[in-house]
Structure formats: C-alpha cells, structure tokens
C-alpha cells in the first residue's frame, strides 16, 4: 500500500530543503557582515581624511622623477563657521589619521612650499589645490574682462535709469559646492611610487595627518598620448 505524506509534513520538508540550500549559497559567497562588498571602499586614487567639519578629498602628489611636484586635492568646509588653512608639512612617520601607508616606500625629507599665509575656508565651500591660474602661488585666477567697456553716450537720446526702477543686475551669490582656486603647494623630495605622511593644520579644526600617494606628474595629462604607429 503506497504511503502518502500529509500536506503539513510536505511543506516542512520543502522549507528545510530551501533553508539548507540558502545557507550553502551564503557561505560560498562569504555573505556576512565582514564580506568584502560591505567594507568601506575609496574609489579615488588620493587620500580622504576629515577633521570635524573640514574634509580633505583625493589628496595626492604629482611629481617627476627628480622629486619635484605639486600637492593636489580639495579642502571642503562642510560646516556653518569659517576656518583657515594654516600649514601643510611632512608629518612624523608614526603619525597618521588617514589611510595606512607605513608599509609603503617612504621618502626622506619632504618640503612643502607655496602657503605663505593662511587661506580662508568659507562655510560650505571647497578649496581646490592647486587652483586655476595658481602658478604664481596666490591662487587667484587671471582676471579677464568679461564685457566690452561701454562707449560714451551717443547723444541726449540716452535716458538715465530712474532710482525707482531698482537695480538691473543682482550680484551673483556663491554657488553651493563650487570650488575656489587655492594656492599651488609645491612638493620637493617625494618621488612617484612613494607615500608621504602629511600634516595639515587649520585655524580652528584640529590638525590632521595622513599618508598621501605620490604619482607621476603626467598621471592626469589632459593630452592623450598618441598611439604608436
């Protein structure tokens, strides 16, 4: 006589089999709280580190084979109060608040130049290092007249604007998230392939130290290298 299982027993058997299959699949994929896909990942090549409301993003050095280059990155003031960028210098080998880099090739003495006076960090603004036109170390962009100077009035037909009409142009407000051009921070003594331990000092925020990678100065070349014939 054939033996038939009740519907309840059949459901329990199916659920148990599904649970066993799922557990095997999860174990095979290393799906747990320590899985690689759940770990913090930094897509940028440079170093990211924070000090309160001040955030350093994608800090790296572009240098040539002789160890001469520039510091690149963005300093973001994400708070409501102003601050200043005071100093950038080489840190002690054992001091780092950012990514680990002590196991990478370390340079000897590294000199940072170009920051002769504190640079303002306005609230909710970003400072680009180096900024456009910052080759002179001031960070100020070259001033180019955006409009042709108006010629003298052709005659009495020109009517002056009345005070009641109000201003015809409204001064443009800073664009949230826009990057202001900062000074060119020169770096001497760091060669491509090394990691430089850098300490950045602010007027109000606590100083922060991090290992910064050194890449070749043509790493972000705007001109594509022509293909070999």
KAQUI-V650653 format. One record per residue. N is the residue number from 1. RES is the residue in one small letter. PHI is phi in degrees with one decimal (NA if undefined). PSI is psi in whole degrees, 0 to 359 (* if undefined). OMEGA is omega in degrees with one decimal (* if undefined). Layout:
n: {N & N}
res: {RES & RES}
phi: {PHI & PHI}
psi: {PSI & PSI}
omega: {OMEGA & OMEGA}
This chain:
n: {1 & 2 & 3 & 4 & 5 & 6 & 7 & 8 & 9 & 10 & 11 & 12 & 13 & 14 & 15 & 16 & 17 & 18 & 19 & 20 & 21 & 22 & 23 & 24 & 25 & 26 & 27 & 28 & 29 & 30 & 31 & 32 & 33 & 34 & 35 & 36 & 37 & 38 & 39 & 40 & 41 & 42 & 43 & 44 & 45 & 46 & 47 & 48 & 49 & 50 & 51 & 52 & 53 & 54 & 55 & 56 & 57 & 58 & 59 & 60 & 61 & 62 & 63 & 64 & 65 & 66 & 67 & 68 & 69 & 70 & 71 & 72 & 73 & 74 & 75 & 76 & 77 & 78 & 79 & 80 & 81 & 82 & 83 & 84 & 85 & 86 & 87 & 88 & 89 & 90 & 91 & 92 & 93 & 94 & 95 & 96 & 97 & 98 & 99 & 100 & 101 & 102 & 103 & 104 & 105 & 106 & 107 & 108 & 109 & 110 & 111 & 112 & 113 & 114 & 115 & 116 & 117 & 118 & 119 & 120 & 121 & 122 & 123 & 124 & 125 & 126 & 127 & 128 & 129 & 130 & 131 & 132 & 133 & 134 & 135 & 136 & 137 & 138 & 139 & 140 & 141 & 142 & 143 & 144 & 145 & 146 & 147 & 148 & 149 & 150 & 151 & 152 & 153 & 154 & 155 & 156 & 157 & 158 & 159 & 160 & 161 & 162 & 163 & 164 & 165 & 166 & 167 & 168 & 169 & 170 & 171 & 172 & 173 & 174 & 175 & 176 & 177 & 178 & 179 & 180 & 181 & 182 & 183 & 184 & 185 & 186 & 187 & 188 & 189 & 190 & 191 & 192 & 193 & 194 & 195 & 196 & 197 & 198 & 199 & 200 & 201 & 202 & 203 & 204 & 205 & 206 & 207 & 208 & 209 & 210 & 211 & 212 & 213 & 214 & 215 & 216 & 217 & 218 & 219 & 220 & 221 & 222 & 223 & 224 & 225 & 226 & 227 & 228 & 229}
res: {x & x & x & x & x & x & x & x & x & x & x & x & x & x & x & x & x & x & x & x & x & x & x & x & x & x & x & x & x & x & x & x & x & x & x & x & x & x & x & x & x & x & x & x & x & x & x & x & x & x & x & x & x & x & x & x & x & x & x & x & x & x & x & x & x & x & x & x & x & x & x & x & x & x & x & x & x & x & x & x & x & x & x & x & x & x & x & x & x & x & x & x & x & x & x & x & x & x & x & x & x & x & x & x & x & x & x & x & x & x & x & x & x & x & x & x & x & x & x & x & x & x & x & x & x & x & x & x & x & x & x & x & x & x & x & x & x & x & x & x & x & x & x & x & x & x & x & x & x & x & x & x & x & x & x & x & x & x & x & x & x & x & x & x & x & x & x & x & x & x & x & x & x & x & x & x & x & x & x & x & x & x & x & x & x & x & x & x & x & x & x & x & x & x & x & x & x & x & x & x & x & x & x & x & x & x & x & x & x & x & x & x & x & x & x & x & x & x & x & x & x & x & x & x & x & x & x & x & x}
phi: {NA & -66.4 & -98.9 & -112.9 & -88.1 & -68.8 & -63.0 & -66.0 & -65.1 & -64.5 & -65.5 & -62.0 & -64.4 & -65.9 & -65.0 & -64.1 & -65.5 & -65.5 & -64.5 & -65.2 & -64.2 & -65.1 & -64.7 & -66.6 & -66.3 & -65.8 & -65.5 & -68.4 & -90.7 & 54.6 & -82.2 & -151.6 & -67.9 & -104.7 & -65.0 & -57.4 & -71.2 & -100.4 & -85.0 & -58.9 & -133.4 & -108.8 & -76.1 & -70.6 & -78.2 & -83.4 & -101.0 & -112.4 & -152.9 & -131.8 & -139.6 & 65.7 & -82.6 & -95.3 & -123.9 & -101.9 & -122.4 & 53.1 & -76.9 & -156.3 & -114.7 & -106.1 & -139.1 & -94.5 & -67.2 & -87.9 & 86.2 & -112.7 & -165.2 & -137.5 & -90.8 & -120.0 & 157.8 & -132.4 & -105.2 & -111.1 & -99.1 & -94.4 & -104.8 & -96.0 & -116.3 & -75.2 & -146.9 & -138.5 & -91.8 & -98.9 & -154.1 & -131.6 & -150.8 & -72.0 & -96.9 & -65.8 & -61.1 & -95.2 & -110.9 & -162.2 & -104.3 & -107.5 & -67.5 & -67.7 & -152.4 & -67.3 & -89.9 & -99.9 & -58.1 & -108.6 & -79.1 & -83.7 & -74.7 & -120.1 & -108.9 & -113.2 & -133.9 & 105.6 & -106.1 & -81.4 & -148.5 & -58.6 & -108.3 & -67.9 & -120.2 & -69.0 & -59.0 & 53.7 & -138.0 & -129.9 & -113.8 & -90.5 & -118.0 & -81.2 & -83.9 & -64.6 & 71.9 & -93.8 & -64.4 & -84.6 & 87.1 & -94.3 & 82.9 & -84.7 & -75.0 & -64.8 & -83.4 & -121.1 & -57.1 & -94.3 & -142.9 & -78.2 & -56.4 & -72.3 & -80.8 & -57.4 & -60.6 & -71.9 & 172.0 & -71.3 & -74.1 & -71.9 & -106.9 & -65.8 & -70.9 & -79.7 & -60.7 & -71.0 & -70.3 & 80.8 & -65.0 & -85.5 & -128.9 & -103.9 & -56.6 & -72.2 & -84.8 & -57.7 & -78.7 & -57.5 & 86.8 & -72.1 & -102.5 & -88.0 & -72.5 & -102.7 & -73.6 & -85.0 & -94.7 & -79.1 & -129.2 & -127.3 & 110.8 & -114.8 & -112.2 & -53.1 & 99.0 & -97.5 & -122.4 & -107.0 & -85.6 & -113.9 & -111.6 & -110.7 & -111.1 & -119.1 & -71.2 & -116.5 & -67.1 & -67.6 & -62.6 & -132.7 & -122.6 & -158.9 & -81.3 & -116.9 & -73.8 & -111.1 & -114.7 & -67.3 & -68.5 & -101.7 & -62.2 & -112.6 & -61.9 & -72.2 & -103.8 & -60.6 & -74.2 & -62.3 & -69.0 & -66.3 & -73.1}
psi: {126 & 143 & 128 & 137 & 146 & 160 & 326 & 315 & 322 & 319 & 317 & 320 & 318 & 319 & 320 & 319 & 321 & 320 & 319 & 319 & 318 & 319 & 323 & 320 & 319 & 320 & 323 & 328 & 4 & 38 & 99 & 183 & 343 & 17 & 148 & 326 & 346 & 359 & 151 & 137 & 132 & 112 & 333 & 153 & 332 & 187 & 137 & 131 & 155 & 153 & 91 & 236 & 354 & 129 & 130 & 125 & 132 & 48 & 127 & 165 & 132 & 118 & 162 & 183 & 341 & 358 & 23 & 128 & 201 & 154 & 131 & 148 & 186 & 133 & 118 & 127 & 102 & 10 & 185 & 355 & 149 & 157 & 181 & 148 & 113 & 314 & 146 & 123 & 166 & 136 & 170 & 153 & 330 & 9 & 119 & 128 & 358 & 217 & 152 & 138 & 3 & 341 & 4 & 163 & 129 & 137 & 175 & 232 & 129 & 131 & 135 & 131 & 169 & 348 & 82 & 338 & 158 & 143 & 131 & 139 & 94 & 154 & 140 & 50 & 167 & 139 & 119 & 130 & 123 & 158 & 169 & 131 & 22 & 18 & 337 & 0 & 359 & 336 & 358 & 135 & 151 & 131 & 122 & 125 & 130 & 352 & 152 & 132 & 137 & 141 & 160 & 155 & 140 & 339 & 192 & 359 & 340 & 129 & 121 & 146 & 139 & 151 & 329 & 342 & 339 & 168 & 139 & 340 & 139 & 127 & 135 & 133 & 155 & 136 & 124 & 131 & 357 & 151 & 124 & 144 & 126 & 182 & 162 & 116 & 106 & 146 & 128 & 126 & 0 & 129 & 155 & 138 & 349 & 171 & 129 & 129 & 112 & 137 & 126 & 127 & 138 & 167 & 320 & 313 & 155 & 145 & 151 & 142 & 143 & 153 & 129 & 130 & 151 & 120 & 167 & 149 & 346 & 17 & 323 & 42 & 127 & 344 & 119 & 142 & 126 & 143 & 147 & 136 & *}
omega: {-178.0 & -179.6 & 179.8 & 177.8 & 176.9 & -179.0 & -179.8 & 179.4 & 179.9 & 179.3 & 179.8 & 179.7 & -179.9 & 179.3 & 179.3 & 178.3 & 178.8 & 179.2 & 179.3 & 179.1 & -179.7 & -179.3 & 178.5 & -179.6 & 179.5 & 179.5 & -178.9 & -178.6 & -177.2 & -178.4 & 177.1 & -178.7 & 178.3 & -179.8 & -179.5 & -177.8 & 179.6 & -178.7 & 177.2 & -177.6 & 179.6 & -176.3 & -177.9 & 178.9 & -179.6 & -176.7 & 174.2 & 179.5 & -175.1 & 172.7 & -176.8 & -179.0 & 179.9 & -178.6 & 174.6 & -174.4 & 174.7 & 177.7 & 177.3 & 178.8 & 172.3 & -174.3 & 176.5 & -176.2 & 179.0 & 178.2 & 177.5 & -177.4 & -177.7 & 175.2 & 179.8 & 178.1 & -180.0 & 174.7 & -175.5 & 172.1 & -174.8 & -177.2 & -179.0 & -178.9 & -178.9 & 177.1 & 178.2 & 171.9 & -169.7 & -171.2 & 173.0 & -175.6 & 176.3 & -178.7 & 174.1 & -175.3 & -176.5 & -177.7 & 178.3 & 174.6 & -176.3 & -177.5 & 177.1 & 179.3 & -176.9 & 179.8 & 179.6 & 179.6 & -177.0 & 176.9 & 174.3 & 179.6 & 179.4 & -179.3 & 176.7 & 180.0 & 176.5 & 178.8 & -174.8 & -179.7 & -179.3 & 178.8 & -177.9 & 173.7 & -177.5 & 178.2 & 177.0 & 178.7 & 179.6 & 179.3 & -177.4 & 177.8 & -13.3 & -179.5 & 178.1 & 179.9 & -175.9 & -176.8 & 179.5 & 176.3 & -178.7 & -179.9 & -178.9 & 178.9 & 179.2 & -177.1 & 178.9 & 179.7 & -178.1 & -178.8 & 178.3 & 180.0 & -177.6 & 178.9 & 178.1 & -178.0 & -177.6 & -178.0 & -177.6 & -179.1 & 179.3 & -177.1 & 178.6 & -179.9 & -179.1 & -179.7 & -175.7 & -177.1 & 179.6 & -179.2 & -179.1 & -180.0 & 178.6 & 179.2 & -177.8 & 178.6 & 178.4 & 179.6 & 178.7 & 179.1 & -180.0 & -178.2 & 174.8 & -179.8 & 178.7 & -178.6 & 173.9 & 179.5 & -179.6 & -179.6 & 179.9 & 176.9 & 179.3 & -177.1 & 179.6 & -178.8 & -179.7 & 174.7 & -179.7 & 176.7 & -172.3 & 172.3 & 179.1 & -176.4 & -179.1 & 179.4 & -177.2 & -179.2 & 179.6 & 177.0 & -178.3 & 179.9 & -179.6 & 173.9 & -176.7 & -179.9 & 176.7 & -179.7 & 179.0 & -174.9 & 176.7 & -176.5 & 179.4 & -177.9 & -179.6 & -178.2 & 179.0 & 176.6 & -178.5 & -179.1 & 179.8 & 179.5 & *}
